[in-house]
Every structure is written in structure tokens, then in C-alpha cells.
């Protein structure tokens, strides 16, 4: 049995999108149980539509809902201990749930997750990992915006975190891992990236096939299973790809409505276009997975529809089912046992966090 | 009369692509003159096919051609003073040409351009600017890979350089300028970016409409005329966008050949698809413009066809015609006259360069 805690108030649409998604997943995964947090008067009517869902769910009323435009500090001030988002995260900490899913605002969810769950013992900073569609399938890309800048040790943490996720989600025993850089030659790029590359090559880990540097265009090609970068470049890469996809969708719409012939062609090819639109639709992607915390938190896209939110739940389910946290902890222990200097040379920011 | 120096040996195809491009431009711009550098036995036969081009061109034989895979240091060692690439850049320095175009390797061309032309008096580092197709037309994005990292002063330099280019190429009197960041709020992002933002807002320059921060997806939207970032993030954004465009082209091809209906639709819409392919084809983009040097150097895409190389020449032509360098120098002078501390607080790397 896998128990998932749900912040029903997150996202642009709230319970109206979240609850039907739970029903979808409950049908597909009979061993799933939900712990749902949200405002009674909004969630109960939706739940009433799915009696079968009610059988596998517990619901708890929360007075407070974090708003999509709350700053992380505001959200913590108003929503700590009592908002649906906080309660959903806390359920993971207390053991009431194995993973938490929210479509709420990313900064608030990350702030609450860090505060409540804490980073893993040897991890300085959490990362947000995206599942990136590629020509070969999907890749894990991290960090896409949890923090700005990363030293070599933090990049290695991200590599280990991302590898654990790729093993859990793709079922690959030894995922290929690349460090995002401005060239593939070993002499190119930021010092931190070069140092991380040397250390990963030397570490030669059993669970990770270190490929070397990759460039921006390798992400869409699917050159590696895991692309590692710091949060500034990663966030810009992710948003630039989303922007490019939207831009080309715009060109395509314009091209298909320009002439009569094109319009006729569109009618014939409509179902092919619909499939293509699905592939290009960033709103359908699963948002981000928070890695490096003592618990699994999945951030679904704020604008996600029920299918998108269901996909985010199933992603969390798969990671629990495949023991993501145990895998990551085993790999971190193994790496640090062989590289004891790596741990002593880093400065932790956990103490600062606690005072926020 | 505008004189353009041409490295005929650059690019994947060399003179066979370069020389026909010159003919195309010579027809469209009767006041253009070319100074061509390359290997006699390869260039002369191509030139012989276009007697009209020969009338507006001078040709100089160069024994050495920089290879596409030469490292910058190798290229400087073997090619300085004598390669076709060096000679083309040197023609700008000596005044024999107003701008230089090469499809040769970027690192070598930048190394030679820095060595030969030097950076402008108040500029620490040159930038490579890309013309980025957007939903609204085109934007200037810089730096896309000349150097890694940039402090606030260097970001401001890039903003001034990019503004000059946008004014010259788009004919906009006061281009909008955005700093690439991971959020649009003033409190977000790298310290350098935040400081540059404050300084640009305070400077309130007559030639520049400072918009604020922009995110990765704003580039394709065309939110601003000029997007400013340091070279690491800029290069990753550019390559990620190229990769995404290629990825979607792959999806489109697959979608249009999957069913009979889709194939029929494709036949009807073929000309629309051809137009779309042209828009998405990164090989047709003009490569990059080197900014911040005492001379105009345009790097055409290595894989460019004749139309692509012709576009790069016309870009250089337009920048000369519209007094790019004078505009940039006037803006730099104006900025530094009002912000004298900006100049004294920076460290120049010009001396180091001279010893390379």
C-alpha cells in the first residue's frame, strides 16, 4: 500500500482538477491511498462525486490555502502548521504518507518542504528535477531553479540525486549522466563544472555511468538520462525550451491557416496535429520533483489539468514503489565513504534555514 | 561604398558556398565592395563563374586556412599574420574593410579578432550577439558564449553593446532591454544581475528603454528587443532552443508520416510546412556578431548555405551603414561620463590578452 498526501488547494483550478485526478489514479493503482488536505466546502462536494475514491481516502479540513502569488516568506508566515500545503508535507514527515503532491506555488512548497522535511544529512541544498521530454523518451534535468549557483560538491550531489530518480522512474540500472556545459571538451566551461567532472570520473560509481559534458542541444536529443546543472542555467534552459515550443506552435498555427491548401491539409492531418500538440504541451508535463529532502515531494504544474495532476501523482507513486530515498541514501553513503574529504570541505546552510 | 572583408575558407563548405553568396549580395547592394582572402586554387575557379562579382572584388591568396576543429591557441600559432581568417580581420584594422565576415570556427575567429582589433577602450570583454527569431520578429541576445560569467559592469557593457546593435539592425530608436533572470521580481536572481538591473534603471539612458528582468520563455515571445546575460547561461539558452526546435521538427516529421490521413494532409499543406521549416532551421540564422571590439566581425554559421552566408554579409553591411561602432562609442561615453565610478572599479584583461 502506498499512501500519498494531497494538497487539494494548489494550482490554478484547485479541487475541481485535483479530485478527479485522484479518482483516475485510484482506478489504475488499486494499492494507493490518499490523505487529502483542503477547505471542506470546496473539497467535499468534489469528493461526493466519486464514492469509490472516498473509500481509499481520508480528508482533513484546513482553513488556510497558500495562494499562487504568495511569496515563500508570506506562505511560511501565514501557512505554517495549518495550511493544506503544510499539512500535506507534514504528513510525509510524520509517516502518515509516503509522498506529497501539490500543484501550489513552487517557492512556497519548497520553503515548507525544506523547513518541515530538512535536507538529507550530507546534502547542502535541495534541487528541483524536471522530467524533460526528448527524442529518445525522457531525461531528468536538475536543478531547474531551487537555488542559484552550485559548487562542484553540490553538482555531484545533484548528479547522485538525479541518478536515483532516473533509476526509480526509468528503471535503468546505471543511468548515463552529463554535466551541462558550453562545450564538450574537458578544458571548457566553469571551474565548478570542470572540477565536478573530474570528481565524477574518478568516483566511477556503480550506479552511475558518467558520460562527460553535454551542451544545451543534447537535452532535447536525449544524449544522457540525467542532465546536471546549477539552478540559474537550468531554469533558463527549461523556460527557454518551453518558450521555443510555444513559439513553434504559434508558427505552426499561422502556417496551417494561411492558405486554403494548408487548411485542407490541416483537416486531413488533424489527429496527427493533436498528438503533436500533446507532445509539445508543457502544461502536461509533471512539474518538478524536489530531491535531497527527507521525503518525496512532487510539484505538479500549476496550470495542469486532471491528466497532468494524475501524472504527477503516478510519478510520486513510482518513486515510492522503487525506493527512491533508499537508493539515494545508499549512493550518497557510498560516495562519501570513498571521498571523505568531500564532506568535510563543504559548508552547510541548514542552520541558517532553521532561523528563517 | 561599403567594403567587406571575406574569409573565403571558413565554414563546412568554403569557397563553394561563400563566393555565390557574395554574388547574391553584390546584386542586391550595388555599393558593396569585397576584399576576399583564401587559397588561390580553390577561390579563383569559383570567382571565374561570376565575372560581375570579380568587378567589385579584390582577391588575395593566403597559404593557410584555419581548420574548423583548430583550438583557438592552435589557430593563433599557425594562422596569425598569414591565414585567410587573420587577413580578413586585419583588413578591418588597417581600414581596408569596414567589416569582416567568416564562417570559420568561432573560438579561432574570436581569438584573432581580440588579438588584432582589441576591445574598445572602456570594455573589458567582447560578447557574441545572436539574432534570435521571436514571435514578434527578432531580438538581439548576448552574450551567447564569448566568455563565462560576467559582473554587473560587464552586463551593463553588454546591454549598451546590444542596444547599439538593435538600433542599427532593427532601426528602433530606443530598444527595450531585459536582463535574463530566473524570475521577474527585483529580489530574485544572481547578485550581479540584480546590481546591473539597479544601475540600468538609475542610468535611464536616452538610447535604451530598460524593461527589467525577463525569463527564458520571454526570449521566444520577443518581450524585449535586447536580452542580456552572461555567456554560460546565454550559450545554454541558445543551444537548448536549437535542440528544442530540432526535436519538434522530429516530432512533426514522425506525426506526418504515421497515418495515411496525415500523409495526405502533408501533401496539401506542403508549402506551409516548407515555410515553417525555413523558420525553424537554425542553420539559416546569421550566426553571431562580435561586439565590443574596435571593428565589426560577423561569424556566419559554419553549416550555412549561400543564403545564410549572404544574410550574414548583409547583417554586417547594415551595421556599417547604420554606424554601429559610433553609436556604441557614444553610448559608452555617455554612460561613463555619468557613472565615473563604473570605470574605475573594473579590472581590464587587455594586458593579459597581449601576452597570449
Interface residues (C-beta under 8 A of the other chain):
Chain A: X133 X134 X135 X145 X148 X149 X180 X182 X189 X190 X215 X216 X217 X218 X219 X220 X221 X229 X231 X232 X233 X235 X236 X237 X238 X239 X240 X241 X242 X243 X244 X245 X246 X247 X248 X250 X251 X252 X255 X256 X258 X259 X261 X262 X264 X265 X266 X267 X268 X269 X270 X271 X272 X273 X275 X276 X279 X280
Chain B: X133 X134 X135 X145 X148 X149 X180 X182 X189 X190 X215 X216 X217 X218 X219 X220 X221 X229 X231 X232 X233 X235 X236 X237 X238 X239 X240 X241 X242 X243 X244 X245 X246 X247 X248 X250 X251 X252 X255 X256 X258 X259 X261 X262 X264 X265 X266 X267 X268 X269 X270 X271 X272 X273 X275 X276 X279 X280
